[in-house]
């Protein structure tokens, strides 16, 4: 079956790991959020693309779900010597966004290729081949698109809030700079139109899936295929398994449950998979216009991820 998945970071990466076991990887395309991307130390960093690459290739740090296994931090430790001499307001030598020594190689390669004029989608394909992924990995757009979050009255870029401030504070607004003018990266629309199944991975609907859907042509293409689209709720038992999705939903007035997820995604997907602990909410989900499928959705290992992938395909 030809499958196209819309992806954020850790949750999507785990489901993709199961998906490439459940079906032919050559038939899988992952369209990935770039709203979290940032430039730091002169490097082009794409956290969600890298988390998927590392996870599906078996290279990820299993303790964190991001970064590389066997990592060392000599470069970040060496940068700390400059903390007392950097002038106020300077970002030089910043260590709040940790970049492991092995992880740096990915960013150095991406940045070097971007300086040579390569588009992000071109570089992503090269990195995917280097990690022997076997499926197609695409950024949603090659154009600049950045998520911004209003927290306690401060308008912040996503990584400053998510990593720098440890995603603390009350969120009162989310926006996607550049989304309205962004064009789908080469291959994105073709993957959406030709897929037999569209899959909205269990990613934060507000800052992982929404930046993808905010690209006008992409959002329209997904909405046109909603009957073939299956979403997996990232909220289980009233909580997010990873990240700030639950607190963000509450801050912004959304119900923290699969019902709240259904209200956010019903325009784009006809089916929502919810975990067994939320089986009692199936009727309320269907009242929001989505077919509800109850299954084990907590991906504690590769077998669980594969089983969940099979549910979405069926």
N, C-alpha and C positions, 0 to 999 in steps of 0.2 A: 504494500500500500504506500502511495506517495503522501508523505506527511510534511506539513509546514508548521513549525512551532514558533510562537512569539515568546520571547524569553527575557527575564531579568537575570539575576545572578545565581545564588546558591540553590534555591528551590528548583529553578529551571534546570540548572546543571545536573542535579540529582535525577530529575525525571528524564532528561536526555540520555543520561547514562543507562537508564532502563530501556528507553525507546530504541537505542541502537542495538540492544540485545533482543528486543521483541520483534524487530523488523529489519529489513535490509538497510544498513546505514546509507548506502548510496541513494536511497529513496527519501532521505530525511534532509530537510533544510531548516536551519535555525535562524530566525530573524531577531536580532538582539538590540536591546536598549543601549543608546549611547548618551543618554541624558546625564549619566553619572561620570562621563569622561572628564578628565581634567589635564591641565598642563602644570607640571611641578618639576623644579630643577631643570627646566628646559626640555623635559621629557613629555611625550604624548602617552597618556595612561588611559587604558580602556578596561576598567575593572570587571564589567560583566562579561565582555568578550573573553578576557583572560580566565575568569573563574570557570566558564564553560569549557574552554580549551584545556585547562589543567585537570578539571574533574573528569571529563569524558576520556581523556588520555591516560588517566590513572596516575597523574603526577601531582595531584593536589595534596595539600597538607590535611590529613584526615581529622586532625584535632580542631581546626578552625573552619574548614570548608572553603577556604580561599588561600591564595598563595601556594607555594611549592613545598612539597615534602623535603625534608633534609635541609631546610633553609638555614642560612647564617646571616648575621646582621652587622658585619664589620663596617660597611660603608656608613650605615646610620649611626653606629656608635662613634665613628670618627668625626661625623658632622657635629656631634655635640660639643666638640672643643670650640666651635665658633659661636656658641650661643651667647657668650658674654660680650662678644665684639661686634655682632651684627647691629647696625643702627636701628632705632625704633621704626617699625612699619616695614622693615625689610623681610622678604620671604626667603632670602638666601640662607641655606643651611637648615631649613625647616625639617624637623623630624617627627612632627605630629602625624604625618601620613607615612607609615612605615613601608619601606621598599627593601625587601630582602635582596641579598647579593645575587642569587640566581634569578629572581624575578626581574632584577634590573636589566638582565640581558634581553628579555622580551621587549622592554620599553626602549632600550637603546636601539634595537633593530627597527622597531616601529618608527621611532623618531628619525632615524637615519633615512629610512625609505620615504617618509613623508617629506623630508628636506630635499630628496631627489625628485619630488613631484608626484609620487605615487599616491593614489587615493586610499582612504582607510580601507575600503572593501578589497582593494588589491593586496594591501599588506596583510589584512586578515586572512585572506586565502593562502598567502605564503606561510604565515605562522601556523595555520591549520595543517598544511602539508608537512611542516617541520615536526609537528606533534602527532602526525599519522592519524588524524581524526577519522577520515573515511566518510564523513558527511559534509554537507555544504554549510558553512558558517558565514553569515552576512550581517554587517551592521545595518540598521534600518535605513540610514542615510549616510552619505559622504559629506553632507553639509553640516555646518556647526549647529548643534542642538544641545542646549544645556538646561538642566533642571535647576530651578531656584525655589527656595523654601523661605517663607516668612515665619520666623520663630521669635516669640516674645518681642515683636515689633521690628526685628532686624531682618532685612532681605539678604539671604545668604546663598552662595552657590552650594550645591548639594553636598559635596565632600567636606566643606568647612563645617557644615552642621553634622553630617553623618559620622565623620571620623573625628574632626577637630573638636567638636563639642559633644561627641559621644551620643548623638541624636537625643539630646536632652532639651527640655523646654516645650512650650506649647506651640503647636503648629497652627497658624491661622490662614495660610494660603500656600498654594503650589502653582508654579507656572513653568512654561517650557520655552525658553528663549530660542528663537530661530525656527520653531516648529512650523509656523504658518507658511514660511517660504521654503521649507526643506523639501527636497525631491527624494523619492525612494532610491536607494542604492541600486546599481545594476543587478538584475536578477530577482529583486524583492517582489515586484508586482507579478512577474511570471510565476514565482513560487506560490503566491497567494491564489492566483487564478487556476493553476494546474493541479493543486493538491487535492487529493481525495478526502483528506481530513485536515482541518485546521485545529491546532491545539494551543490554547492559552494556558501557559504553564502556571504552577502555583507560585507566582511572583506578586510582589506588592502591587495591587491594582492602581495605586495612586502615583507611584514614582518609578515603577518598573514597566508596567504594561501601558499606562497612560502616555508616556512620552513616545512610544511606538505608534499608538493609535492617534496621537496628535498630529502626525505627519498626514496632511489631508488625504492624499491619494491612498495611503496605507489604511487609514481608518475607514475610508469609503469601500475599499476592496474587501476588508474583513467583514464589515457590516453586510455587504452583498452576499457573503458566504455564510451567514450566521447559522443556517440550518445544518451546515457541515462542520461547525465549529464547536469544540468541547473545551470548557474551562475547568480547571481544578482549583478548588477553594484553598487559598493559603491560610485561611482562618480555621482552626480546629479547636472545638471546645471553648470558644470564646477567646482564643489567644493565637498569636502568630508563632509558628515553630521557630522562625529565625527573623531577626530584624524588627523594625519599628512599625510594621503595617497596622497592628492592633491599636497602638497609641495614636498613630496618625489618623486612622479612621475615626476614633473617638473624638479627637481634637476637632476634626472637621465635620462632626455631626452625623457620621454614618454609623449604623448599627454594626457592632463588632461581632459578626456571625456570618455564616454562609448566606443568610438572607441579605445582609448588607453588601456582600460581594455580588450577589445576584443583581441587586439594584444598580450597581456600578457597571456590570458587564453584560446585562441582558440585551443591549443593543447590538453586541458583537458576537455573542455565542448563544446557541439554542439549548445547550446542555451544560449543566454544572455537576461536577463530581464532588461529593462531600464525604467526609470521613464517617465511619460507623458511629462515632460518639455523637454526631449531629443528625442521626437518622430521624429524630423527632421533628426536625425542621424541614423535612422534604416537602411537605405540603405548602409551607410558607414560601419556600424557594419557587415552587411551581406557580404560586399565586403571583410571582413577579415575572412570569412569562418564560421561565426556563424549565426544561425537563430536568428532573433531579435523579441522579444515579448515586446510590450509596455504596461505598467500597472502602477498604482500608487504604488511606491516603498518606499515612506517615511512612516515609521512605527511610527506614532504619538501616537498610542494607541494600545491596544491589538486587537481591531477589525481590524485595518489597517494591523497589522502583520498577523492576521489570513487570511485576504483576499489575501495578498501577498503570503502566504504559499500555498493557494489553487491554485493560478496562477502557481506556480512552480510544483505542483503536476499534474496539467492538461496539 
